[in-house]
Amino acid sequence: MAINVKDDGGDDVMSEINVTPLVDVMLVLLVVFIVTAPLLTQAVHVNLPKTAETAPPEIKEAIYISIDAKGKVFLDKTEIPLDQFEKELLTRKAADPEIALNLNADDAVQYGTVAKVMASIERSGITRLAVLTAPKT
């Protein structure tokens, strides 16, 4: 801490900011935050019963449907003719009722092809569909 010992009798204004009170306030706020942060959890503490271990649920990957610029339809990198696409979806839905699909369509593909694929998905009874797009740059 600097002390002005020069006494020339003038009433000059001191232009330096004293940061000690600021540091004191910030340290108090930090201590308050550190003390109260653990208290903000909403969990109720309970003693859980002991049981045999079980396997975690199987995470299923979504099936990717891709439509290239020429209008060819691919189901997980396997080309499927459009007239057989719905039949293949019905077969996969019978094997897994909770099937999820991700639809990728090229920007240059005609809308009619995408609409036919989406209609086939709807007719097959699959309700979990994500339409993937690229972020705008």
C-alpha positions in Angstrom: 0.0 0.0 0.0 1.5 3.3 -1.0 1.2 6.3 1.2 1.6 9.8 -0.1 4.1 11.5 2.3 4.6 14.6 0.2 3.0 17.5 2.0 3.0 20.5 -0.2 -0.2 21.9 1.3 -2.1 21.4 -1.9 -5.5 19.6 -2.1 -4.6 17.4 -5.1 -7.0 14.7 -5.9 -5.6 11.2 -5.8 -6.2 9.5 -9.1 -5.4 6.0 -8.1 -8.1 3.4 -7.4 -7.8 1.5 -4.1 -8.5 -2.1 -5.1 -8.2 -3.6 -1.6 -12.0 -3.2 -0.8 -12.8 -4.7 -4.2 -10.5 -7.7 -3.5 -12.1 -8.2 -0.1 -15.6 -8.2 -1.5 -14.6 -10.7 -4.3 -13.0 -13.0 -1.8 -16.1 -12.9 0.5 -18.3 -13.7 -2.6 -16.0 -16.6 -3.5 -16.2 -18.1 0.0 -20.0 -17.7 0.0 -20.2 -19.5 -3.4 -17.9 -22.3 -2.3 -19.9 -22.9 0.9 -23.4 -22.8 -0.8 -22.6 -24.7 -4.0 -22.8 -28.2 -2.4 -26.2 -27.2 -0.8 -27.8 -26.5 -4.2 -28.2 -30.2 -5.2 -31.8 -31.4 -5.2 -30.9 -35.1 -4.5 -32.5 -36.8 -1.5 -30.0 -39.1 0.2 -31.2 -42.7 0.5 -29.6 -46.0 1.3 -30.0 -48.1 -1.8 -30.7 -51.8 -1.5 -28.0 -54.3 -2.7 -28.9 -56.4 -5.6 -27.2 -58.5 -8.2 -25.7 -56.6 -11.1 -27.6 -56.4 -14.3 -26.4 -55.6 -17.8 -27.1 -52.0 -19.0 -29.8 -51.6 -21.6 -28.5 -52.2 -25.2 -28.1 -48.9 -27.1 -29.4 -49.3 -30.6 -28.0 -47.4 -33.4 -30.3 -45.7 -35.8 -30.6 -47.0 -39.4 -29.4 -44.5 -42.0 -31.4 -43.9 -45.1 -29.5 -42.0 -47.8 -30.6 -40.7 -51.1 -27.9 -39.6 -53.5 -28.1 -37.0 -56.2 -29.1 -39.5 -58.8 -32.1 -40.6 -56.7 -30.7 -43.9 -55.5 -31.9 -45.0 -52.1 -29.5 -46.7 -49.6 -30.3 -48.4 -46.4 -27.2 -48.5 -44.3 -24.9 -48.3 -47.4 -26.8 -51.0 -49.2 -28.7 -49.9 -52.3 -32.4 -50.7 -52.2 -34.6 -50.2 -55.2 -37.4 -47.7 -54.4 -40.2 -50.3 -55.1 -38.7 -52.7 -52.6 -37.9 -50.1 -50.0 -41.1 -50.3 -48.0 -40.9 -54.1 -47.9 -37.4 -53.9 -46.4 -38.6 -51.4 -43.8 -41.5 -53.7 -42.8 -39.0 -56.6 -42.4 -36.7 -54.5 -40.2 -39.7 -53.2 -38.2 -40.9 -56.8 -37.6 -37.4 -57.6 -36.2 -37.2 -54.4 -34.1 -40.5 -52.6 -33.3 -38.6 -49.6 -31.8 -36.6 -49.0 -34.9 -35.2 -45.5 -35.5 -34.3 -44.0 -38.8 -32.0 -41.1 -39.9 -32.8 -39.7 -43.3 -30.0 -38.1 -45.4 -31.0 -36.7 -48.8 -28.6 -34.9 -51.2 -29.4 -31.3 -51.9 -29.7 -32.0 -55.6 -32.2 -34.9 -55.3 -35.7 -34.3 -56.5 -38.3 -33.6 -53.9 -40.6 -36.3 -55.3 -38.1 -39.0 -54.4 -37.7 -37.8 -50.9 -41.5 -37.6 -50.5 -41.9 -41.2 -51.8 -39.3 -42.4 -49.3 -41.0 -40.6 -46.4 -44.4 -42.0 -47.5 -42.9 -45.5 -47.4 -41.6 -44.9 -43.9 -45.0 -43.7 -42.7 -46.9 -46.6 -44.3 -44.5 -49.1 -42.7 -45.5 -47.7 -39.3 -42.1 -46.4 -38.2 -42.6 -43.3 -36.1 -39.0 -42.5 -35.1 -37.5 -40.5 -38.0 -34.9 -37.8 -38.0 -34.2 -35.8 -41.1 -30.5 -34.8 -41.1 -29.2 -31.5 -42.5 -25.9 -29.8 -42.6 -25.4 -26.6 -40.6 -25.5 -23.4 -42.5 -22.1 -21.8 -42.9 
